[in-house]
Amino acid sequence: MPIIAPSILAARFEELGQAIDLINQSEADWFHVDVMDGQFVPNISFGTPIMEALQRCAKKPLDVHLMIVEPDRYIQTFAELGAATITVHAEACVHLHRTLQAIKKLGIQAGVALNPHTPIEHLNECLDLIDMVCVMSVNPGFGGQSFIEHTYNKVSRLKDLIVQRNTQTLIEIDGGVSLTNAQKLIAAGADVLVAGSLVFGASNPKHTIQQLKECSLCK
């Protein structure tokens, strides 16, 4: 079954405590935490105060996605705040190899996110250091965007590269994940599905998470 990582950014902030409890009690596997700085993407989201709350209350791993410039400045901070995985954008890292080494030196999982226009070949020289590739299936910065159809082909090619290189790298999909496209994404090679609006906009979020978990069993 796929790993399901609800994006806490899509929750109603006045009900953040209830949203954390919901994920804790659901079949979700991780919390997905989007950190935006208003520079790398045209939006600003939460930072360390929310991470501190999650560190206290979350009972599942924190999958931290840094959509920020100069991510190296904040790796240590988010590691100390309980991140299980820190994902940086390839487009934001001048020295990606060095950044990945810094993350792994802290004893946590290292992820790399690729924007829709960034080819998978960008990772050729450091795939052995990458625990997870986050394939952006929308342009980053805002929730609720339409899924980019080219993502299926990109995931399939990335999966082939991972198999060829014999690494254990996971493939995460972030953006526009739905009950309609989840099965096809898993078939293409996806391991982790990030779901924000889909989960927190649902009338029954726990049931929606369960449906995503079971997508690999659907025919």
C-alpha positions in Angstrom: 0.0 0.0 0.0 1.2 3.6 -0.6 2.4 5.9 2.1 -0.2 8.6 2.7 1.0 12.0 3.9 -1.7 14.5 4.5 -0.5 18.1 4.0 -1.2 20.0 7.2 -1.1 23.3 5.2 -4.6 22.5 3.8 -6.1 22.3 7.3 -8.1 25.1 8.8 -5.6 26.8 11.1 -8.2 27.7 13.7 -8.8 24.0 14.0 -5.1 22.9 13.8 -5.3 20.8 16.9 -8.3 18.9 15.6 -6.5 18.3 12.3 -3.4 16.9 14.0 -5.6 14.6 16.1 -7.4 13.5 12.9 -4.2 12.5 11.2 -2.9 10.8 14.4 -6.1 8.7 14.5 -6.4 7.9 10.8 -4.6 5.4 8.6 -2.3 8.2 7.3 1.4 7.4 7.6 3.1 10.8 7.8 2.4 14.5 8.3 3.5 16.5 5.3 4.7 19.9 6.4 5.1 22.6 3.7 7.4 25.5 4.6 7.3 28.5 2.2 9.2 31.7 2.4 7.5 34.0 -0.2 10.7 34.0 -2.3 11.2 30.6 -3.8 7.4 30.3 -4.2 4.8 33.2 -4.2 3.3 32.3 -0.9 4.3 32.3 2.8 3.3 29.4 5.1 4.2 28.4 8.7 7.6 27.8 10.1 9.1 26.9 13.4 6.1 27.6 15.7 3.9 25.1 13.9 6.8 22.6 13.8 7.1 23.0 17.6 3.4 22.2 18.0 3.7 19.2 15.6 6.7 17.9 17.5 4.7 17.9 20.7 1.5 16.5 19.3 2.2 14.4 16.2 2.4 10.7 16.6 3.6 10.0 13.1 6.8 11.1 11.2 7.1 14.7 10.0 7.8 14.9 6.3 9.2 18.5 6.0 9.2 20.1 2.5 11.3 23.2 2.4 10.1 25.4 -0.5 12.6 28.1 0.4 15.8 29.7 -0.8 19.0 28.9 0.9 17.6 25.8 2.6 21.0 24.9 4.1 20.5 27.7 6.7 17.5 25.9 8.2 18.3 22.2 8.0 19.7 22.0 11.5 16.7 23.9 12.9 14.1 21.6 11.3 16.0 18.5 12.3 16.0 19.7 15.9 12.3 20.3 15.6 11.6 16.6 14.8 11.7 16.3 11.1 12.0 12.6 10.0 12.6 13.7 6.4 13.8 17.0 5.0 13.1 17.7 1.3 14.8 20.5 -0.5 14.2 21.7 -4.0 16.9 20.9 -6.5 16.2 24.4 -8.1 17.0 26.1 -4.7 20.3 24.3 -4.0 23.5 25.6 -5.5 25.4 22.6 -4.2 22.8 19.9 -4.0 25.3 17.1 -3.2 26.6 19.0 -0.2 23.1 19.8 1.0 22.1 16.2 0.9 25.2 15.2 2.8 24.4 17.8 5.5 20.9 16.4 5.9 22.1 12.8 6.2 24.8 13.7 8.6 22.0 14.7 11.0 20.7 11.2 10.9 17.5 11.9 9.0 16.1 11.1 5.5 17.1 13.4 2.7 14.6 14.3 0.0 14.8 16.3 -3.2 11.8 18.0 -4.9 11.6 18.6 -8.6 9.4 21.3 -10.0 7.3 20.3 -13.1 9.8 21.7 -15.5 12.9 20.1 -13.9 14.1 16.9 -15.6 14.9 13.8 -13.6 18.4 13.8 -15.1 19.2 16.6 -12.7 19.6 13.9 -10.1 21.9 11.6 -11.9 25.0 12.4 -9.9 23.5 12.2 -6.5 20.7 9.7 -6.6 22.6 7.4 -4.2 22.3 10.1 -1.5 18.5 10.6 -2.0 16.1 8.8 0.2 13.0 10.3 -1.6 12.3 12.3 -4.7 9.3 14.5 -4.4 7.8 15.0 -7.9 5.8 18.2 -8.0 2.6 17.5 -10.0 1.6 21.1 -9.8 3.6 24.3 -9.7 4.6 24.8 -6.0 3.2 27.5 -3.8 -0.5 27.1 -3.6 -2.9 24.2 -2.8 -5.9 23.1 -4.9 -4.2 23.3 -8.3 -5.0 21.0 -11.2 -2.8 17.9 -11.6 -0.2 18.1 -14.5 -0.8 15.0 -16.7 2.8 14.7 -17.8 3.6 13.6 -14.2 2.8 10.0 -15.0 5.5 9.7 -17.6 8.0 11.5 -15.3 7.3 9.1 -12.5 7.7 6.1 -14.7 11.0 7.3 -16.0 12.2 8.1 -12.5 11.2 4.7 -11.3 13.2 3.1 -14.2 16.3 5.2 -13.2 15.9 4.1 -9.6 15.7 0.4 -10.6 18.7 0.8 -12.9 20.8 2.5 -10.2 19.6 -0.1 -7.6 18.8 2.5 -4.9 16.0 2.3 -2.4 14.8 5.8 -3.2 11.1 6.5 -2.7 9.0 8.5 -5.1 6.6 11.1 -3.6 3.8 12.9 -5.5 2.9 16.4 -4.3 0.0 18.3 -5.9 -3.4 17.5 -7.3 -3.5 14.0 -6.0 -7.1 12.6 -6.2 -9.0 9.4 -5.8 -9.2 9.4 -9.6 -5.4 9.6 -10.4 -3.9 7.9 -7.3 -4.1 4.3 -8.7 -2.4 5.4 -11.9 0.3 7.2 -10.0 1.0 4.1 -7.9 1.1 2.0 -11.1 3.6 4.4 -12.6 5.9 3.9 -9.5 4.8 6.3 -6.8 5.4 5.2 -3.2 4.1 8.3 -1.3 1.0 10.4 -1.9 0.7 13.9 -0.5 -2.9 14.9 -0.1 -4.0 18.3 1.2 -7.2 19.7 -0.2 -8.4 16.2 -1.0 -8.3 15.2 2.7 -9.2 18.4 4.5 -11.9 19.3 2.0 -13.6 16.0 2.4 -16.8 15.5 4.4 -15.1 12.4 5.9 -11.3 12.9 5.9 -10.5 9.6 7.6 -12.5 7.7 5.0 -10.7 9.6 2.2 -7.3 8.6 3.7 -8.5 5.0 3.9 -9.6 5.1 0.2 -6.1 6.4 -0.8 -4.4 3.7 1.2 -6.5 1.1 -0.6 -5.9 2.5 -4.1 -3.2 0.0 -4.9 -5.7 -2.7 -4.3 -8.2 -1.3 -6.8 -8.6 -2.6 -10.3 
